[in-house]
């Protein structure tokens, strides 16, 4: 009952934040400003849903609460893909200009990467948390180093195109992808929600899940593919947001002290939407665009990540 009340409260706050962003200081510009704000809110909701769901699921199948898909290099892989495409094919190539083609190509490569990661790390059983962090840092650093090397050699005019995709921004959203992303998110959530009860069992560990009759390897592989697709959607829309998932997932764990992933995922999604919509309103109205929401999220998330690492080391 308490969790239901908390979820209802978060729903009301999310609706209130969205209404505030949509209608505050509109000054009668319903034909011009309102549609743009609606697309921004839609993109923020999509991003919040994708990052929150993928982070909670990834932390469940990796059996710890400080890893995120971003930390293991998925965001770095996205930047590497964009840099390689522009470096070798040019900014005028169809894979760069056509956002639908770029989106589909990005999703496909990230899914393949997720499957390879599953084969190398997770199929052999539970790995120590520091080993997973080390692999994630190495993979992310490797991808980032190649991207930086190519960006040094790239034509300055081409680099401007790469630079536009290096930082998350809700002011330059790929609106061509919003409706496609909404359709994909809805289909993915409908498909993924039936695995929610399996996630409750997966959180008990590989051996316990198998003993309880769960097809562990098959479900984990499906979950990793879903995580890669969700992260691809959010990154293609607004760019990389490294620490948002870490923040909202752990806040959900603290607010809803339950093993039920239907509650944890719903809470994380609502907290994510509130953070993005409310945070963007603060950036635009209070800070008057003097900073960006991604900078604030990454700063707070980085500090929170260090806190979680120190807390984990004390408990172990």
Secondary structure, 3 states (H helix, E strand, C coil): CHHHHHHHHHHHHHHHHHHHHHHCCCCCCHHHHHHHHHHHHHHHHHHHHHHHHHHHHHHHHHCCCCCCCCCCCHHHHHHHHHHHHHHHHCCCCHHHHCHHHHHHHHHHHHHHHHHHHHHHHHCCCCCCHHHHHHHHHHHHHHHHHHHHHHHHHCCHHHHHHHHHCCCCCCCCCCHHHHHHHHHHHHHHHHHHHCCHHHHHHHCCCHHHHHHCCCCHHHHHHHHHHHHHHHHHHHHHHHCCCCCHHHHHHHHHHHHCCCCCHHHHHHHHHHHHHHHHHHHHHHHHHCCCCCCCHHHHHHHHHHHHHHHHHHHHHHHC
